[in-house]
């Protein structure tokens, strides 16, 4: 949580430097601030999704199919949230979920 706040502060400083030359009107400056806030949430959602997918892939490669199967609903939830919020597109979310399920199925059959 602290690293996200630090990142937000850094983004804010960079945006302030950009504001000297970019946004002129009051509405444009507000849009820049709003965009920064959304950017932080998008990064958080993307990171959560990648971490869960990475954990499943590690479990599968280690041969722990039971652990991977227990993580699969968490991964689906993270992927669906990212798609719902527009971080990734719907077809990309479907493809990711399909490939995870297929990898788990292959690992289960092989074991």
C-alpha positions, 0 to 999 in steps of 0.5 A: 500500500505504501509503495502505491502511495509513493508511486502516486506522489511521484506521478503527481509531481511529474504531472505538476511538471507537465501541467506547466506546459500541457493543461491550460483550462481548469477542466483540463487540469481536473481531467489530468488529476482524474487520469492520475487517480485512475492510472494508479487503480489500473496499475494496482488491478493489473499487478494483482492479476499478474501476481495471481497468474504467476502464482498459478503458473509456478504451482503448475510447473512445480507439479502442485496441481491442487494448489493451482486449482485452489488459486484458479478462482482467485485468478478468474476473479482478478481477470474479470475485475480487470476486464470489467474496469477496462484495464484489459479487453473482454476477449483478452480476459477470456483468452487468459482464463482459457489458457490458465484452465487448459494449462491446469487440465494438462498438468492434472492429466500428466500427473 
